[in-house]
Amino acid sequence: MGRRTIIAILFAPFMLNLIASFLIYSMVPHNIWSLNPEEAMKELYVLIWSYQSLFMIAIQVSFGLALFTRTRVAYDLRRGDVLLIASLVLLAELLFFMENAIQPYGYEWFLDVIRRIPAWAKYMNFLVAPFTAGIFEEIIWRGFGIESLERFTSERKAVLVQAIAFALWHISPIHAIFVFFIGLAYGFAFVKRRSLAPLIIAHVLTDLMGFSVFIFA
C-alpha cells in the first residue's frame, strides 16, 4: 500500500463526515436560521447527536474492521499502563474542560438540547459510541495510521499526520483543535508503548465520562 493510499484512507472518514454534516445542516428549515438562529442551532445539534452520531459509529466500525487485519500491533497490558491510562484520561478531561469554557452557549442551552434528543440516541451515545470510538478510532489512526506511515516517513511526522486526520474527523472547528492535541498525546503514547490496549481503555473511559451527560444531565 502506497503513501498516498494510506493518507487517503486516514482522511476518508473526515470527508464522509463532512458530507454528512452538510446533509444534516440541510435538514434544518432555512427560515429558522433567519428568524431564530439560537433555535436553529439547537435543532442542528439534536440532529447531529442523533443521526450524525449514528453515521459516525457506522464509519468507525466499517473502517476499523477493514483495517484491523492490516495492523500488526500488540494489545497487551503491563503494570505501568495504569499510570499511562490515567494520564491520558486526565489530559483529555482537562482539554475538554478548557473547550467547554470557551463555548458560545451556556449549560442551560446545552441541557435544552439534551432534552430534545430522542431516547434511542441518548442511549446510543452513552452505551455504544464510547466503545466504537475507543476501539476502532485507535485501530484506524494509531494502529493502522502510524504503523503504515512510518514506512515512508519519520515517527514524528507519522504522529502529526494521524493527529490532523483524527482531529478533522470530529468536524467542529473548536472541538477539532482540542482533539488534535489528544491525537498527538495518544500518538506519542503509542510509539512509546506499541500497544493499543491502554489507549483503547483510556479512550473508552474518557468518552464514557463525557457521554454520560446524555443520560445523567
Stockholm file with secondary structure:
# STOCKHOLM 1.0

chainA/1-217         MGRRTIIAILFAPFMLNLIASFLIYSMVPHNIWSLNPEEAMKELYVLIWSYQSLFMIAIQVSFGLALFTRTRVAYDLRRGDVLLIASLVLLAELLFFMENAIQPYGYEWFLDVIRRIPAWAKYMNFLVAPFTAGIFEEIIWRGFGIESLERFTSERKAVLVQAIAFALWHISPIHAIFVFFIGLAYGFAFVKRRSLAPLIIAHVLTDLMGFSVFIFA
#=GR chainA/1-217 SS CCHHHHHHHHHHHHHHHHHHHHHHHHTSCHHHHHHCHHHHHHHHHHHIIIIIHHHHHHHHHHHHHHHHTTCCCBCCCCTTHHHHHHHHHHHHHHHHHHHHHTCSSCHHHHHHHHHHSCHHHHHHHHHTHHHHIIIIIIIIIIIIIIHHHTTTSCHHHHHHHHHHHHHHHTCCHHHHHHHHHHHHHHHHHHHHHCBSHHHHHHHHHHHHHHHTHHHHC
#=GC SS_cons         CCHHHHHHHHHHHHHHHHHHHHHHHHTSCHHHHHHCHHHHHHHHHHHIIIIIHHHHHHHHHHHHHHHHTTCCCBCCCCTTHHHHHHHHHHHHHHHHHHHHHTCSSCHHHHHHHHHHSCHHHHHHHHHTHHHHIIIIIIIIIIIIIIHHHTTTSCHHHHHHHHHHHHHHHTCCHHHHHHHHHHHHHHHHHHHHHCBSHHHHHHHHHHHHHHHTHHHHC
//
